[in-house]
Amino acid sequence: MSSNAQPRGPLDGREIQAQSLHLSGLPSGRLINLRAPASAAAVDQAMHKLLGCARPTQPNTLATGQAGRILWLGPDEWLIELADAGEVSESAIEFALVHTGATLCEVGAGLARVRIEGSQARWLLGAGSPLPSDSAAMAPGGCAQTRLAHASIIVVAESTDVLTVLVRRSMAGYLWHWFEQAVARLEPPRPVAS
């Protein structure tokens, strides 16, 4: 696994500003995919010791600790998101889980992150996703794997008006273009100069 250096994301520095929306591209983040049996107590003990939280057991929820958070992706799959300035490294997690039967895969460099803020954040997601904005997964502190337009995404409901979207790096440009077009539909038409 790599060092604590945070990789640049393909959307770093990009922004879209509308009356009721603000989108910003974020750095890729320090993300690790974790596969393990849900009943593996040694995995939860190691995660709690390193991050300050164990794996969430309820679908579409996340657990937050002082050094990062863990998103539930499936019955035996989680996404570990290490704090940007945290002391915990990917190699420390790998070392702590070496004898637990868990498998790890660093995925941070392969994912782009977008922050969507504003009163129309859920409208924007709903414009291209089958995930209902009032589903339990979209309650603050929830997360889900779904589709947005033609891209597979992970969405995290940070709060009522703030969402974080993770998408494969290869689809980041496509999804950003989709966001631009969807946001343009919110803006009032500009008068044409005669």
KOLKE-216331 format. One line per field, with one value per residue (C-alpha): residue in one letter; x, y, z. Coordinates in steps of 0.05 Angstrom, whole numbers, plus 5000, padded with zeros to 4 digits. Each point is the difference from the previous one (the first is absolute). Example, Ala and Ser with C-alpha at 12.3 -4.5 7.8 and 13.67 -1.06 7.14 Angstrom:
2
r = A;S .
px = 5246;5027 .
py = 4910;5069 .
pz = 5156;4987 .
end
This chain:
194
r = M;S;S;N;A;Q;P;R;G;P;L;D;G;R;E;I;Q;A;Q;S;L;H;L;S;G;L;P;S;G;R;L;I;N;L;R;A;P;A;S;A;A;A;V;D;Q;A;M;H;K;L;L;G;C;A;R;P;T;Q;P;N;T;L;A;T;G;Q;A;G;R;I;L;W;L;G;P;D;E;W;L;I;E;L;A;D;A;G;E;V;S;E;S;A;I;E;F;A;L;V;H;T;G;A;T;L;C;E;V;G;A;G;L;A;R;V;R;I;E;G;S;Q;A;R;W;L;L;G;A;G;S;P;L;P;S;D;S;A;A;M;A;P;G;G;C;A;Q;T;R;L;A;H;A;S;I;I;V;V;A;E;S;T;D;V;L;T;V;L;V;R;R;S;M;A;G;Y;L;W;H;W;F;E;Q;A;V;A;R;L;E;P;P;R;P;V;A;S .
px = 5000;5022;5020;4956;5007;4932;4994;4973;4932;4980;4950;5044;4986;4938;4938;4929;4961;4926;4948;4984;5059;5075;5040;5074;5049;5039;5067;4994;5007;5029;4951;5006;4951;4992;4971;4989;4945;4953;5012;5076;5008;5076;4987;4954;5050;5056;4956;4977;5072;5024;4941;4958;4941;4981;4967;4927;4954;4937;4993;5014;5029;5068;5040;5046;5061;5054;5047;4950;4934;4974;4943;4957;5000;4974;4993;5075;5026;5018;5037;5050;5010;5061;5001;5038;5050;4996;5056;4974;5032;4975;5059;4980;4931;5031;5046;4943;4957;5054;4976;4925;4983;4979;5020;5018;5007;5021;4950;5012;5038;4947;4942;4982;4960;4950;4967;4929;4973;4936;4925;4997;5053;4949;4963;5065;5012;4928;5003;5044;4996;4947;5016;4942;5023;4956;5028;5032;5068;4993;4987;5059;5055;4975;5035;4982;5027;4957;5003;5001;4987;5044;5051;5003;5009;5003;4962;5007;4948;5044;4939;4933;5031;5070;5017;5066;5002;5056;5007;5052;5055;4986;4929;5017;5002;4935;4964;5026;4973;4933;5000;5013;4942;4953;5018;4990;4927;4992;5025;4950;5010;5042;4970;5027;5033;4967 .
py = 5000;5072;5056;5053;5045;5019;4990;5055;4985;5011;5053;5039;5074;4994;5036;5012;5056;5010;5038;4940;4954;4998;4941;4992;4947;4972;4964;4925;4984;4941;4944;4925;4947;4948;4930;4956;4958;5045;4955;5011;5030;5008;5047;5044;5001;5022;5053;5027;5004;5036;5043;5005;4963;4930;4980;5020;4939;5034;5008;5069;5029;5024;5003;5058;5001;5051;4972;4986;4967;4935;4995;4938;4977;4929;4942;4986;5064;5069;5062;5029;5075;5023;5071;5047;5021;4937;4962;4933;4975;4949;4955;5003;4973;4946;4979;5000;4955;4953;4939;5014;4971;5068;5024;5072;5039;5073;5036;5074;5015;4965;5042;5073;5038;5055;5041;5025;5054;5039;4995;4967;4946;4944;5025;4995;4929;4981;5029;4941;4947;4948;5009;5036;5063;4982;4928;4979;4998;5075;5019;5040;4950;4951;4974;4958;4970;5021;5029;5072;5008;4943;5000;4954;5042;4998;5058;5022;5045;5045;5041;5019;5048;4971;4937;4969;4959;4950;4977;4959;5045;4977;5027;5065;5045;4970;5011;5071;5016;4970;5044;5062;4984;4984;5063;5042;4977;5032;5068;5049;5010;5060;5051;4997;5065;5030 .
pz = 5000;4991;5046;5032;4939;4973;4925;4957;4971;4928;5022;5049;4997;4956;5024;4977;5033;4992;5040;5045;4987;5007;4973;5012;4979;5059;5005;4991;5073;5038;4987;5012;4979;5055;4990;5062;5032;5040;5060;5001;5069;4991;4941;5042;5058;4954;4967;5066;5025;4938;4979;5062;4969;4979;4934;4995;4998;4974;4924;4971;5063;5021;5064;5017;5045;5014;4946;4945;4983;4972;4949;4994;4927;5007;5049;4996;4970;5029;4977;5049;4992;5039;5026;4954;5052;5042;5033;4976;4936;4950;5019;5074;4982;4957;5057;5051;4957;4974;5040;5000;4932;4974;4931;4985;4936;4997;4955;5015;4937;4958;5026;4990;5053;4990;5055;4985;5047;5001;5004;4931;5014;5006;4938;4961;5023;4986;4930;4978;5054;5017;5075;5033;5036;5060;5007;5065;4964;4986;5073;5028;5015;4948;4938;4939;4937;4941;4930;4978;4926;4971;5057;5060;5062;5075;5032;5072;5032;5043;5021;4971;4950;4991;4960;4981;4937;4984;4928;4962;4975;4928;5005;5037;4937;4975;5066;5007;4931;5021;5062;4958;4954;5058;5038;4937;5000;5069;4977;4970;4926;4982;4953;4930;4978;4939 .
end
